[in-house]
Amino acid sequence: MDHYILNLVNFGDELQIAIRCHLAIEHHLINVIENELKYPDEFSSSKLNFRQKVELAIALGKIDKGMKGTFLSINKLRNQFA
């Protein structure tokens, strides 16, 4: 995974890097959330915004609480380009 992340941030302009990192993080969040669901067909993560996905993944104990600020900063940076 570390090699994959390094490849995301080692090429392209700032916009491309921000978008790729955001997409990779969001994909990871969705995976960890959905893997915890007993009835995944009864829930749609697409209705959650990025912050809610981060907070839910933390509440489930699937990502370190200390990463919240980093993830939200990347989200803010991506939103500045939008």
C-alpha positions as CSV (number, residue, x, y, z in Angstrom):
1,M,0.0,0.0,0.0
2,D,2.8,2.4,0.8
3,H,4.3,2.0,-2.7
4,Y,0.8,2.7,-4.2
5,I,0.5,5.9,-2.1
6,L,3.9,7.1,-3.1
7,N,3.0,6.6,-6.8
8,L,-0.1,8.7,-6.3
9,V,1.9,11.7,-5.0
10,N,5.0,11.5,-7.1
11,F,3.7,12.7,-10.4
12,G,1.4,15.2,-11.9
13,D,0.4,18.7,-11.0
14,E,-1.1,19.7,-7.6
15,L,-4.7,19.2,-8.8
16,Q,-4.0,15.7,-10.1
17,I,-2.2,14.7,-6.9
18,A,-5.0,16.1,-4.7
19,I,-7.7,14.3,-6.7
20,R,-5.9,11.0,-6.8
21,C,-5.1,11.1,-3.0
22,H,-8.7,12.0,-2.2
23,L,-10.1,9.3,-4.4
24,A,-7.7,6.7,-2.9
25,I,-8.6,7.7,0.7
26,E,-12.4,7.7,-0.1
27,H,-12.1,4.3,-1.7
28,H,-10.3,2.9,1.4
29,L,-12.9,4.5,3.7
30,I,-15.8,2.9,1.8
31,N,-14.1,-0.5,1.9
32,V,-13.5,-0.5,5.6
33,I,-17.0,0.8,6.3
34,E,-18.7,-1.7,4.1
35,N,-16.7,-4.6,5.3
36,E,-18.1,-4.0,8.8
37,L,-21.7,-4.1,7.8
38,K,-23.8,-7.1,8.7
39,Y,-26.3,-6.3,6.0
40,P,-24.5,-4.3,3.4
41,D,-27.5,-4.2,1.0
42,E,-29.3,-2.1,3.6
43,F,-26.8,0.7,3.6
44,S,-25.4,3.1,0.9
45,S,-22.2,4.8,1.7
46,S,-22.8,7.1,-1.3
47,K,-25.2,9.1,0.9
48,L,-22.4,10.0,3.3
49,N,-20.1,13.0,2.7
50,F,-16.4,12.6,3.0
51,R,-16.3,13.9,6.6
52,Q,-19.0,11.4,7.6
53,K,-17.1,8.6,6.1
54,V,-14.0,9.5,8.0
55,E,-15.9,9.8,11.3
56,L,-17.7,6.5,10.8
57,A,-14.5,4.7,10.0
58,I,-12.9,6.1,13.1
59,A,-16.0,5.2,15.2
60,L,-15.8,1.7,13.9
61,G,-12.1,1.6,14.9
62,K,-11.0,1.0,11.4
63,I,-8.7,4.0,11.0
64,D,-6.6,5.8,13.5
65,K,-8.2,8.7,15.2
66,G,-5.1,10.8,14.6
67,M,-5.6,10.6,10.8
68,K,-8.8,12.6,10.9
69,G,-7.1,16.0,10.5
70,T,-4.9,14.7,7.6
71,F,-7.9,13.2,5.8
72,L,-10.0,16.4,6.3
73,S,-7.1,18.6,5.1
74,I,-6.8,16.6,1.9
75,N,-10.6,16.9,1.4
76,K,-10.3,20.7,2.0
77,L,-7.5,20.9,-0.5
78,R,-9.4,18.9,-3.1
79,N,-12.5,21.2,-2.6
80,Q,-10.4,24.3,-3.2
81,F,-9.6,23.0,-6.7
82,A,-13.3,22.2,-7.4
